[in-house]
Amino acid sequence: MSLHSLFAISLLAFAHAQTPASSALEPLASKKFTFPNIPYQVTGDQGGIRGPQAGYNICNSTTEGSQSLCQTLFLNSMSDFCIWSSSKQDDTIGVSEAYEVAWCTKPGHGSRLIPPGAITGAQWLYAKNYLQVVGFIDQSMVNLDPTDMGGELDPHGADEQGNPLGGIVFTNGFGQSASSFAQQVSSNSSGSTSFTQVVEWIDFIGSGVFCLKMCNPNDPNGPQLCNHIYDEIGCNFNALADYGQINGTYEVCDSDDMTPPGVFTTAPGQTTTWFQPQTGPVVPPYTTSIPASSNCQTFSSNQLFLAAPTPTTTGSAASGSGSGGGTTAAASRSGSGSAASATASPGGAVAIGAPVGGLAAALFGAFITLMA
């Protein structure tokens, strides 16, 4: 067989691998769990061409520390939340989207810990049908290249296997308010030990900004409020907040729901929906309106974020049942699910990264070797 024939067959094999064969896999967003009854790995080796799952979902004190690969995220309150970020130093979201791990503000979730001083300002909103936390962060302290403009993480992706693969989210925050959180702080309480799985969520990080929005699974409008298809317009359109006033402050408020991303009212008063284009410039044809908030209360970082202890564990996988207490990026527009990812900084800057699939790189490398 000639080298050219071998290369042609290799290309055909790669093309076949990129077809929607993975669509037969169960979508991540359809996998429902009652905490703490979760599997060791939600996805395991069933992640399609981007698999296997890099981390694990049963996380506890044996996995907590700087080497943790925990992929179960909690978003409970301003003082107790996690974000997705890389397990490798100086990484980018475009490269690490599939293997992101949980970084949390306090111990107890079996995760890595966000170092003291990393979060320099944040706002938490108890909206009617979602929980939202946004803020400013020294992203180099959670393993991201400080110049990375970032991207989106969500439970979908082009292959519906999510970013990160196998990443699931829980909260005890639904039904709470700014006032009840203030009571938790004054009584040094962590809130309820009953956790609800969040099925629809979005998470952006990049350019020193992060935003997470977790939509109530009991709200029929949840998929629209946490729509994952607007990955190139960042926090400013997906998680509305007054970003210009947040850095240096720590505020918790009650809030009305925002209008779902992409939905806006034209001058004649007609409600319409804009969809992010697949090619060309991405310029939303509308300006956002920050929803009304109330009962806002401010805190100091010392009240919210405990100093992270020096890790003493290896971060090896836990065995047995679920966590003792308990976060890739953009939904890809390519067939491989190795996303073009994007996020906006407060000024609206957008970055796009498109990592080459491992199979493509391997085939290309094999061809070069044969031709040498």
N, C-alpha and C positions, 0 to 999 in steps of 0.2 A: 504493500500500500504506500503510495507516495506521501511525502510530507504535506503537500497541499490537500490531499484527500483527508489525511488525518486531521488537519486543522479545520477543514470544512465540517467533518463529523463532530469535532469538539464544539464548534460554534452552534451546530444544530442542537447538541445536548444542552448547551448553555441556554439557548433560546427556549427550549422546552422547559427547562427549570424555572424560567422567569414567567411562564404562563400561570394563570390563576389556579394551579393545582392545589396551592395552600388554602384555597377557598373552601375546600372540604374539611379543613380543620375548624374546630369550634371557636368562634370569635371570643376574644378575651372578655368583651363586655357582656357576653351572655353567661359567663361563669359566676354563679351566685354562691355565697358562703355565709354561714352564721358563725360569727366569731365566738370561741377560738377554734372552731372546727374547720380548719383549713389544711390543705395538703402541704407536704414538704415543699413541693414545687407545683405551682398552678399550671405552668406550661410544660416544664420538663423538656424532653427532647421532641415535643410535638409543636415546635415553633416554626415549622416550614423551613425554607431555605435560609432564614436568619437565625435558626435555632442552633444548639439547644439553649434553654434558659441559663443565663450566666450565674444567677444567685439562687436564693431560696426564700420561702415565705414563712416558715416556722422560725421565729426569731425570739430569743430570750437572752438571759444574762450570759450564756455561753457564747453567743455570737456578737455581743456588743463590743465595740471598740474600733480602732482605726483600720482594721482589716475586714470589717463586716461586709457581707454581701447580701444583707437583708433587702428584700424587695417587697416588703409590706409597709405601707406608709400610713401614718396617722395624722389627721388634721383635727385636733380637738379644741384648741383655743389659742389665743395670742401667746400664751406661755408654753404651749405644748403642741407643736406642729413639726412636720418634717417637709423637706423638699427633696426632689430627685436631683442627684448630681453624679458625677463620674466616680468610679472606683480607682481611676488612674490619674496620676498627677499631670498637670498642664494639658489637660484634655480639652476637647471641644464638644459641644452638644451634637453637632452634625456627625461626629465619629462615634460618640458614646451612647447614642440614643437607645440602642437595644440592650445595653448592659448597665444602665444607670442603677444606683442603689439609694437607699434612704439615708438621709442626713437629718437628724432631729435636734430640737432645741433643748431637750432634757433626756436624761437616762431613763431606761425602763422599757424601751421598745426593741432592744437587741440590734440596734443600728449603729452607724457612725454618728458622732456628735458634732454639731455645728460649733466651731470654736468660739469662745467668748470674744466679743468685739467684732465678729464678722458681720452681724446685722446692725446697720447704723441708723435704721429708721424703719417703721412698719405701721401699717394700719390693718385692723381686723374688722370686717363687717359681718354682722348677723343680719343678712337679708332675709326676706320672707321665704324664699325658696332655694337659697344657696348660702354657703359659707365662703368667705373670700378673705385672703390675706395677701397683701402686696407690700413690697418694701425694697430697701437698698441693701446691698450685700457686697462685701469684698469676696468676689467669687474665686479668687486664688486660694482662699482658705477652705474651699470645698472642692478642690482639685481641678478647677477650670482655668484655662488660660485667661489671664486678666484682660486680654484684648478680644476674646471671643464674644461676638455679638449674639450668639446663642440660638435658641430655637424652642419649639413646642414639644411637650410630652403629653400623651393622652392615651386612653385605652383602646385606640383604634389603629391608625396607620393604614397604609394601602392594603396590607394583607390581613387587617383586622386582628392582628396578634398583639397590638399595643406597643407602646414605647414608654418604659422598657418592657421587654418580653416578660410576661408573667407578673408584672407590677400590679398590685391591688391596693385599695385604699379603704380605710375605716375611719369613723368619727363617733364621738359622743356629744357633738356640738349642736345637732339639730334640736330645736325647741328651747335653746338657751338664748340669752340676751346679754347686752352690755352690763346691765345691772347684776345679773346672776354671775357673770364672770368677775365683776368687782368683789362680790361676796366670796367667790372662790379664792381670790388673791388674799383677801383679808383673813380668811380662815385657813390659808395654806392647803386648800383642797385641790384635788385633781379632777373633780367631777365624777360623773357616773362611770361605772365599770362595765356598762352595757354599750357595745359598739355596733354601729350600723355600717354595712358595706356601702360605699359610694360607687355607683356604677358609671356615672358620667362625670368627668372632671377634665380640667385643662390645667396645664402647668407650663409657664414660660420662665426662662432664666437666660440672662445675657446682658452685656453692657453694664453690669453692676446692678441690675434690676431683676426682681423676681415677682411673679404673681401666680397664685393658685386659686382656682374657683371650684368648689365641690357642690354639685347640684343634688337637691333632695330627691332620692329615688321615688318618693311618694308623690312628687309633683309631675303631672303629665307634660309640663312644658320644660322639664329638665333637659332633655336632649337638645332643645333649642337654646336654652340659656348657657349650656356648656357645649355648644356646637364646636366640633374640632376641625372644621374645614377652613377656618380663617387663620391659618398658621403663619402667613406672611405679614400680618398687620399688628401682631404683638399685643402687649398688655394694654396699650392705649385704646384698643377697640374691643378686646375680649374680657378685660377685667377693669371696669371703669373706676377711676379714683382720681383724686386731685394730687397727682404725683409730685407736682412742684412744691407742695406743702408738707410732704411726708418725711423726707430725709431729716434725721436729727430728732424726730418725735416718735412716740409710741402711743397709738390711739386705738380705742375700741369703741365701735358705734353700732347702733341698730340702723337698718337701711331698708329702703324700698328696693324692689328688684330693678335691675337695669333692663333696658330693651335688649332683646337677643341680638347678638352680633349680626351685622348685615341688614337688619331691619331698620327702616327709617321712614319718616313722613315727608313727602314732597310739599312744595309751597301750596299747591291747591288742597292740601290736607289728605292726600291719598297715601296709604301705607303700602310700601313696596319693599322688596328684598333684593339686595345686591349680592351677587356671588363672586367670590374671588376668581379672577381669570386664570386659566391654565397656562397661558403664555403672555408675554409682554409685561408692561408696567402694571404694578398693583397699586392703584390709587382709589381708595374708597370715595364715593361721590357724596359723602355726607359728613357732618361733624357730630360728635357724640355729645350727649347730655348726661352729666353725672347725676345719678339718682339721689333723692333727698335722704339725708341721714339725721339721726336724732340720738339723744341720750349719750353723747360722746364723752368718754372719760380717758384721761391721759395717765400714763404710767412711766416710771423710769425703767431703764433696761435692767437695773439690779432687781427690781420687783418681778420682772418677767423671766429673765434668762439666768439660770444657775450656771456657775462656772463648771465647765466640763472637766471631769476627773481625768487623771492620766490613765490611758488605756493599759490594762494589764492582761487582757485576753487576746487570743490569737484570731478571733473572728471565725473560727471553724463552724461548720454547719451544726445546728441543733438537731436533736432527735426527739421524738415524742410528740406531744400535742402542742397547741398554739402558744403564741407569745405571752409572756407574763403580763403584759400591759399594753402590751403593746409599748421614695418618696416613693438622645432620644428625641429623640425630639420629633420634629414635626410630622404630622400626618403626611405621608409621602404622596407625591403626585406622580411618582414613577412606579412601574409595575413591580419592581423588586422589593419595594417597601424600605429600601435604604434611603431614607427621606432626603429631599431637599428641605432643609429646615430653616426657619426664620423667626426672628422676634424683633420687636421695636423697642428702642430705648425711649426714655421720656421725650426725647426730641423727635422720635419717629424714625430713627435710623433702622435699616433693615439689612440683615446679613443672610446670605444663602450659602449652604454647603451641601455638596452632593458626594459622599464617599463612594468609592468604587466597591462593588460587591466582591466578597472574598472569592467566590467561584470564578468570576470574570478574571480577577487578577491571577488566580492559579492557572487558568487555561492559557492566558496570555503568556505567563511565565514559562509554561511547559512548551508553548510554541517557539518562544525565543530560544529555549535550550535546544530543541530539536533542530532549529535552523542554524545554530552556531557551528 
